[in-house]
Amino acid sequence: MPTSTSIHPVLDQAPTTESFRKATLRGLRKNQKRVPSKFLYDERGSKLFDAICELDEYYPTRTEIGIMRENVSAMAEAIGPAARLVEYGSGSSLKTRILLERMGEDLATYVPVDISKRHLLESAEALAEDHPAVPIQPVCADYTASFELPESPRPARRTVGYYPGSTIGNFPRAQARAFLSQIADTTGPDGGLLIGVDLKKDVDVMTTAYDDAEGVTAAFSKNLLRRMNQELNATFDLDAFEHQVRWNEARGCVESHLRSTIAQSVTVAGESFAFEEGETIHTEDSHKYTLEGFASLAAETGFEVESVWTDDRSYFSVQYCTTSPDSA
């Protein structure tokens, strides 16, 4: 029987294939074809992203891990005891382990939320084995949309969101503002948010992180086409597309694209789409922030930046934000 020290049943609110189909068709009909980056993360995509995090070129993961290891005591103190910790896009929960090792039984519960159910369960099971005293309540959902939180098995003093990595950078500013506002609503008054925020730096450092020499990021990007072939009856020839990244100074972000190397026609869910040679599908944005820029964004969403921790080169930051105890 499940106990407070075991994994609780998965609260399954996963998006349907129909939502993938609708979003894909809607995006491919645009002048600049695009598919939302959240659909990169099926089971295979999630595993490829884990591999990306191990690459030499991909500085965010190891830099953030270093920041967390050096400052985890201060982070735990900011979160405080008896918190319900909700991780958005938990993936393999690598950085979560650092928090759990420090906070342990101080947490009321840990709620990992991820769009890939199998990947979510594998990570939750691994965490439960190493941290049997922490209740784990997995939620399979698209965390960018509305979803329900399970009732905490222990009294929770406050709800704290955890959003590691540089994933907030995937959102254009308006969407980032809406998403952070959604988290603020979820945490409620006297809530918190521990978030990873990638910082602006040398352009070559930023772009190379998304275009590694081994081609792992390219495989991750092309996996979106493979997923469309498998789930949407699409006819993409993966060899006729190449992964491409570019820095957009005006938008302050690294853009990832899939570029058609030939003029071709592709069918997706029964609908035909023409590609000119060189035409792209825009798959992902990775916005970079200044500390002042992110503080301004947070202030628009009900959060106030309370603490900031960075590495020696100021490549990356982990920030702790709070909502007002009196916020509605």
Secondary structure by P-SEA (a helix, b strand, c coil): ccccccccccccccccaaaaaaaaaaaaacccccccccccccaaaaaaaaaaaaccccaaaaaaaaaaaacaaaaaaaaccccbbbbcccccaaaaaaaaaaccccccbbbbbbccaaaaaaaaaaaaaacccbbbbbbbcccccbbbbccccccccbbbbbbcccccccccaaaaaaaaaaaaaaacccbbbbbbbbbbccaaaaaaaaccccaaaaaaaaaaaaaaaaccccccccccbbbbbbbbccccbbbbbbccccccccccccbbbbbccccccccbbbbbbcaaaaaaaaaaccccccbbbbccccccbbbbbbcccccc
